[in-house]
Amino acid sequence: MTGQNSQWTFLSNHSHVLVCIATNPAITMRELAGQVGITERAVQRIVADLKHAGYLSYSRQGRRNQYSLHTGLPMRHPVESDCLISDLLEAIVRCRQVDP
């Protein structure tokens, strides 16, 4: 059925969070939630997942976090496990930088 409640996207919220952090390593949880369209609590869980899996780390810079992505790791699903996170992020960030 097309049109009704077709709110799906090609990427998961985990990848949306990674893309946002890749373009702004000092982004806040609130800003992430707004850009991704999820709650701050959901962002906190995603960041914890990504940290636990080794895809990101962060340090405190005053009252903010400064994120570091570890993009040399493979993507998690078997279909794309031979691709690195950097491959995905480079493609998306490059597309976002193109002027319309």
Secondary structure, DSSP 4 states (H G I P E B T S, - for coil): --STT----SS-HHHHHHHHHHH-TT--HHHHHHHHTS-HHHHHHHHHHHHHTTSEEEEEETTEEEEEE-TTSBPSSGGGTTSBHHHHHHHHHHHHHS--
